[in-house]
Amino acid sequence: MKTLIIYDDKGYVLSNITGSYRVPHGVPFLEVEVPQGKRIKYTDGIGVDVSVTPHQVILEDIPPSEMELLKTENQQIKQSMAELAELILGGMQ
């Protein structure tokens, strides 16, 4: 889904709108498709790189949620336990 980013001449994001919007006239804006797993990176409100032409939205990866981290850790623990059990059972033969 397209996102409208309205920003000033320093790259400070004034507004971002996803869904239904009217394209502005007379102010700098970008219409971008933010990829899955990414978000706009804001540093002190700056989210558009105006040092390049054409201007570009600054994107970053969305960090994993606490639930995703716990799922990964759980899978690692299960794998470690399976490997340990295999070592123990293999040593008994």
Contacts in CASP RR format, 6 or more apart in sequence:
PFRMAT RR
TARGET T0000
AUTHOR 0000-0000-0000
METHOD contacts of the structure
MODEL  1
MKTLIIYDDKGYVLSNITGSYRVPHGVPFLEVEVPQGKRIKYTDGIGVDV
SVTPHQVILEDIPPSEMELLKTENQQIKQSMAELAELILGGMQ
1 18 0 8 1.000
1 19 0 8 1.000
1 33 0 8 1.000
2 18 0 8 1.000
2 19 0 8 1.000
2 31 0 8 1.000
2 32 0 8 1.000
2 33 0 8 1.000
3 16 0 8 1.000
3 17 0 8 1.000
3 18 0 8 1.000
3 19 0 8 1.000
3 31 0 8 1.000
3 32 0 8 1.000
3 33 0 8 1.000
3 34 0 8 1.000
4 15 0 8 1.000
4 16 0 8 1.000
4 17 0 8 1.000
4 18 0 8 1.000
4 21 0 8 1.000
4 23 0 8 1.000
4 24 0 8 1.000
4 29 0 8 1.000
4 30 0 8 1.000
4 31 0 8 1.000
5 13 0 8 1.000
5 15 0 8 1.000
5 16 0 8 1.000
5 29 0 8 1.000
5 30 0 8 1.000
5 31 0 8 1.000
5 32 0 8 1.000
5 40 0 8 1.000
5 47 0 8 1.000
5 48 0 8 1.000
5 57 0 8 1.000
6 13 0 8 1.000
6 14 0 8 1.000
6 15 0 8 1.000
6 16 0 8 1.000
6 17 0 8 1.000
6 24 0 8 1.000
6 27 0 8 1.000
6 28 0 8 1.000
6 29 0 8 1.000
7 13 0 8 1.000
7 14 0 8 1.000
7 28 0 8 1.000
7 29 0 8 1.000
7 30 0 8 1.000
7 47 0 8 1.000
7 48 0 8 1.000
7 50 0 8 1.000
7 55 0 8 1.000
8 14 0 8 1.000
8 28 0 8 1.000
9 28 0 8 1.000
9 50 0 8 1.000
10 46 0 8 1.000
10 50 0 8 1.000
11 46 0 8 1.000
11 47 0 8 1.000
11 48 0 8 1.000
11 49 0 8 1.000
11 50 0 8 1.000
11 55 0 8 1.000
12 45 0 8 1.000
12 46 0 8 1.000
12 47 0 8 1.000
12 48 0 8 1.000
13 40 0 8 1.000
13 42 0 8 1.000
13 45 0 8 1.000
13 46 0 8 1.000
13 47 0 8 1.000
13 48 0 8 1.000
16 40 0 8 1.000
23 29 0 8 1.000
23 31 0 8 1.000
28 55 0 8 1.000
30 48 0 8 1.000
30 55 0 8 1.000
30 56 0 8 1.000
30 57 0 8 1.000
32 57 0 8 1.000
34 40 0 8 1.000
34 57 0 8 1.000
34 59 0 8 1.000
35 59 0 8 1.000
37 61 0 8 1.000
37 62 0 8 1.000
38 59 0 8 1.000
38 60 0 8 1.000
38 61 0 8 1.000
38 62 0 8 1.000
39 59 0 8 1.000
39 60 0 8 1.000
39 62 0 8 1.000
40 47 0 8 1.000
40 57 0 8 1.000
40 58 0 8 1.000
40 59 0 8 1.000
40 60 0 8 1.000
41 47 0 8 1.000
41 58 0 8 1.000
41 59 0 8 1.000
41 60 0 8 1.000
43 58 0 8 1.000
46 58 0 8 1.000
47 57 0 8 1.000
47 58 0 8 1.000
48 55 0 8 1.000
48 56 0 8 1.000
48 57 0 8 1.000
48 58 0 8 1.000
49 55 0 8 1.000
49 56 0 8 1.000
49 57 0 8 1.000
49 58 0 8 1.000
64 72 0 8 1.000
END
